[in-house]
Structures are given as C-alpha cells and as structure tokens.
Amino acid sequence: MTKWNVYLTKGEYEPWWFFEEWETSIQADYFFAEKEAAFAKYQELAEELMQNYPNHQTKKDCLLAAWNEEEVEYCEDCEDDIQTFHGLILFLNGEVYQPTPEEKETIFKHVLTFS
C-alpha cells in the first residue's frame, strides 16, 4: 500500500536537516493513501505558511521552511537566541518525495515562486 505523509514541523532548524530525533519537531502528521489528496494538503499548508511568515526557502522541491525573524527562543546551553523554523515535508513510503519534472512545473511551481 502506498503511504503519503505531509509533516508540519516546528524547530530550531530547517526541515531538510534530518538530525537524530528530528521526528520530535513534527507538529502535525497528515496521512494519505492517494497522491492527489497528499498534494492538495501540501499545497494548502504551503500557502498558509507563506502567507503567515515573510521568509521562506525550499530544498528538493518539497521541503519548505518558513520563518519570521522575530520568532526566536533563548537557548541556555549556547547562551543565544535561536531562530524558530516552521517546516513542511512531503514523504512517500517513508522517504522524502522526489517530484517528477512535470510535477515541478505544475504542482510545486507556485511553491517555488515564493521561495
């Protein structure tokens, strides 16, 4: 069975850094059996993040980071403020999804134009 996941994350690093225990940054996990439903949820959340946060960047076409420079948390260990990032990740069967060239031009094009 095909398993699609759209992960909404929040943490001190962008969503493409899959550090040990990165799963603890997941704020919401949306599961889908159908590609179209996963893409629709991804697009909905991407648009929300880009409207709510002035800064955004993408990697590998479907890893999106969004942030507001004023949203920081103090780190006692490093004695400094650390930026908070809101992330969006699209997984297919436990791996980061790699869009086809056609999907990059259609489904993910609007996401890339905002990055």
Buried (B, 14 or more C-beta within 10 A) or exposed (E): EEEBBBBBBBBBBBBBBEEEEBEEBBEEEBEBEEBEBBBBBBBEBBEBBBEEBEEBBBBEBBBBBBBBEEEBEEEEEEEEEBBBBBBBBBBBEEEBBEBEEEBBEEBBEEBEEBB
